[in-house]
Amino acid sequence: MEIVIQDLLAGEYRKPIRVVAFNTAERCSEDVSEHIAREIQRRGNLQLNDVPSYLREFVDRYPPQDLQQFSLRLV
């Protein structure tokens, strides 16, 4: 999946709808869109960069799960 994420961030694909992973050995597939979208957002957050505009709609479909902000007690 790393290559797909890198390709998306490099602009190889514009306005993606869904990312599906195929396992030909087991003859199955899985929609990994949510995982990919959250990873793109996470990398943007770590680098203090906005998600590229051509990926914004895709990423916005899957809001982050852990937006809970904890308060710190001052001593």
C-alpha positions as CSV (number, residue, x, y, z in Angstrom):
1,M,0.0,0.0,0.0
2,E,3.0,2.3,0.5
3,I,3.5,2.7,-3.3
4,V,-0.2,3.6,-3.7
5,I,0.1,6.3,-1.0
6,Q,3.3,7.6,-2.6
7,D,1.7,7.7,-6.0
8,L,-1.4,9.5,-4.7
9,L,0.7,12.1,-2.9
10,A,2.8,12.5,-6.1
11,G,-0.3,13.3,-8.1
12,E,-0.3,10.2,-10.2
13,Y,-4.0,9.8,-9.6
14,R,-6.5,12.7,-9.6
15,K,-9.7,12.7,-7.5
16,P,-9.6,9.0,-6.4
17,I,-13.0,7.5,-5.5
18,R,-11.9,4.2,-3.9
19,V,-8.8,2.1,-3.3
20,V,-9.2,-1.7,-3.5
21,A,-6.5,-4.2,-2.5
22,F,-6.6,-7.5,-4.3
23,N,-5.2,-10.8,-2.9
24,T,-5.1,-13.1,-5.9
25,A,-3.7,-16.0,-3.8
26,E,-6.8,-16.0,-1.7
27,R,-9.1,-14.8,-4.4
28,C,-10.4,-11.9,-2.4
29,S,-10.4,-8.1,-2.3
30,E,-10.8,-5.4,0.3
31,D,-11.7,-1.8,0.2
32,V,-8.8,0.0,1.9
33,S,-9.9,3.5,1.1
34,E,-10.4,4.5,4.7
35,H,-7.0,3.2,5.7
36,I,-5.3,5.1,2.8
37,A,-7.2,8.3,3.4
38,R,-6.3,8.4,7.1
39,E,-2.6,7.7,6.4
40,I,-2.5,10.5,3.9
41,Q,-4.0,12.8,6.5
42,R,-1.7,11.6,9.2
43,R,1.4,12.3,7.0
44,G,0.1,15.7,6.2
45,N,-0.4,16.4,9.9
46,L,3.1,15.2,10.8
47,Q,4.7,17.3,8.1
48,L,2.4,20.3,8.9
49,N,1.2,20.2,5.3
50,D,-2.3,20.4,3.9
51,V,-3.6,17.5,2.0
52,P,-3.3,18.2,-1.8
53,S,-6.4,19.7,-3.2
54,Y,-6.9,16.8,-5.6
55,L,-7.0,14.4,-2.6
56,R,-9.1,16.6,-0.3
57,E,-12.5,15.1,-1.3
58,F,-11.2,11.6,-0.9
59,V,-9.6,12.2,2.5
60,D,-12.7,14.2,3.8
61,R,-14.9,11.1,3.3
62,Y,-13.1,9.4,6.1
63,P,-12.7,11.7,9.2
64,P,-10.0,10.8,11.6
65,Q,-11.1,8.6,14.5
66,D,-8.8,10.1,17.2
67,L,-9.5,13.8,17.2
68,Q,-10.1,13.7,21.0
69,Q,-8.0,16.4,22.6
70,F,-6.9,15.9,26.2
71,S,-6.5,18.8,28.6
72,L,-3.3,19.1,30.6
73,R,-3.4,20.1,34.2
74,L,-0.9,22.8,35.1
75,V,0.9,22.2,38.4
